[in-house]
């Protein structure tokens, strides 16, 4: 099959996070299985735009902001739209990693307009919301696209319910987990120093302030560990700077790193912490477990049930006290860290392998193409 995957933004600071990693991982696995895959995306920040990422061909188009103060949602690229209009029929299938934005929604609309089979994957980004801008956008585009897509992938039961609620109609829904490549070779559990790591955007919903407060408390208690934050600033860094400076190097913020550096950076840590609330299915947690790290996540994280069942880390409620206690428990118990790290690695190999994701995608894509052929044949008979 010749497949194009579309994602909102690819940038050197990996600002768009998980959906990009998902798209690249899927594309690499599909290519390994013999398919022709290209990723098309908006971009900013490169001096010279790359033509491939992790071996996957990419075609990137500079974005501009059409709607101020709207984060990624207000970014768009008319050149990307034109390119799709001209070339979308070159592909057997379009897979859009869709959010409420002006890159992926119009791209999905182009696929429907040109009658190319369309698969959607929304990563929890299309949910029921009180945002006033979402209402006209849903009425104009989102609802129509969801209803007409050949298949809509969902991560969790909550996302399944949200998508149905937004569409106000039954959809062609299929479950699809995120996968993570196997470490090559697997990283062992020895780390040269005891480090607790937060690797995510510095954004209010991710709650980096909870990580810093836990670090401050534990350092005051005299625990011998370092605490590192890695990721681009999305408004939360300024409020954390004073506490980071007071730590005298025991708490650091390293800024953003490229997405292909993530696994290497995780491999230098001892514990991974993501204090986010309502995180659908975070790739950073999967990547941390894939290198043998025990993880600490909140109970509203989509991966919390799997982490709990496998004893691959600690699941906490949303309180500061619970997070701090969990970090303390792991930095003071080396045997527990190592056991949970081994369990985490085993969990990713068993339940979240890219091979399993690739097989699932092939199956759903094949069904979608058969469905499209059947629909076209019926239409020809009806008009013949």
Secondary structure, DSSP 4 states (H G I P E B T S, - for coil): -EEEEEEEEEETT-TTTHHHHHHHHHHHHHHHTT-EEEEEEEEES-SS--SEETTEEEEEEE-EESSTT-GGGGEE-HHHHHHHHHHGGGSSEEEEE--SSBTHHHHHHHHHHTT-EEEEE-TT-S-----HHHHHHIIIIIHHHHHH-SEEEESSHHHHHHHHHHHTS---EEE----BPPPSSPP-S--SS-EEEEES-B-GGGTHHHHHHHHHHHHHTT---EEEEES-BSS-HHHHHHHHHHTTTSEEE-----GGGHHHHHTT-SEEEE--SS-SS-HHHHHHHHTT-EEEEETTSTTHHHHHHHT-EEEE-SSHHHHHHHHHHHHT-HHHHHHHHHHHHHHHHHHSBHHHHHHHHHHHHHHHHHHHHHHHHHHHHHH-
